Amino acid sequence: MASASPIDLRSDTVTRPGEAMREAMARAPVGDDVYGEDPTTGELEDRVAELLGHEAGLFTASGTLANMLGVRTLVEPGKELIADSLAHVVRAEMGGHAVLGGVTTRTWTSPGGVFRAEDPLAMMVPDGGSYSVSTAAVAIENTHNFAGGLIADIDELRALRTGTADAGVAVHLDGARLANASVATGIPLREYGRLADSVSICLSKGLGAPVGSVVVGSAERIAEARIMRKRYGGGMRQCGILAAAGLYALDHNVDRLAEDHGNAALIAGAVADAVPGTVDPGAVATNIVMLKVGSGGSDGSTAAQFAARAAERGVLMSVLSSTTVRLVTHLDVSTEQAKQAAEILAELAADFSG
Ligand SMILES: *Cc1c(COP(=O)(O)O)cnc(C)c1O
């Protein structure tokens, strides 16, 4: 292990609150939020609803819970949600939509991870009658985590909105990293938000809060989601301490996401220069870089070995498959550290390409 503290690119969830955020948390007025009496949580919920162009918001302990509640307000038990095959809602939420919500799913495959409205639109069965499962909602993810932080094109999202509305099908937007999309494109959060019936956004990813997400929708749906949150065990008491971190993050950590995007581009560029084909820098849209590193060939080199070698040199990452690793830049990685990481990864990639 390198002696200095490692450059942790496993995820943008690893950020720690700094002094100013902790001060905001310590000062927050609080009350019992299950009684609806926590002013700071109320302020955060109203603020995020406003930002995303919806009537109401609900603070949750995780993005997974925010997605489960958003989806469940759109899909009744026994109906279906359709989603991209790499979507967080189907791959990384431990089956919660099915186990707790009774929601069934089908998936489409997006070539290269690029969202096309035609894929879900062609699959929908809005009225399955007494034979097929009826499609109640389509889930989209923006940015798309396991597709490498790709941004869904706004015109495709508009086409999805029109096509689903015509069929009476709802849209849930998993916007865990929607702020990254908005900063990268300059399209306001509200523009994205209004193209969906429910939207979740994470405060604990690139925005740097220690805990929390918000799900937004109509006042009626959010009232329903509030009841379900309590049912799932997610009612929180003096959570204004946590909501204050979210408010601080919205005030201070949105515009700076551009630095994370620049750092991701820098890393991708250096590795692509060293070993073309490892990553297409043009495909790095936000703060996530996917590297193809395991040859899978006779030497048996794998992405896990690449990650282990990088860890020995002080750079941490996630292993997504035998040939793919994921690097995520964030608030706690400086441009200087991104340059160091880029140099180390470029050298290792060259070693691995043999
Ligand atoms: C991180 C993430 C979530 C929520 O994750 P939690 O760990 O439950 O907060 C949801 N969707 C996407 C795309 C994510 O990356």
The ligand as an ORCA input file, in Angstrom:
! r2SCAN-3c Opt
* xyz 0 1
  C     -26.156      5.209     -6.006
  C     -27.317      5.085     -6.885
  C     -28.607      4.927     -6.370
  C     -28.936      4.872     -4.900
  O     -28.031      4.269     -4.121
  P     -28.040      4.253     -2.528
  O     -26.730      3.638     -2.265
  O     -29.195      3.450     -2.116
  O     -28.138      5.663     -2.051
  C     -29.643      4.852     -7.264
  N     -29.433      4.931     -8.576
  C     -28.216      5.080     -9.116
  C     -28.069      5.210    -10.580
  C     -27.111      5.157     -8.278
  O     -25.898      5.296     -8.823
*
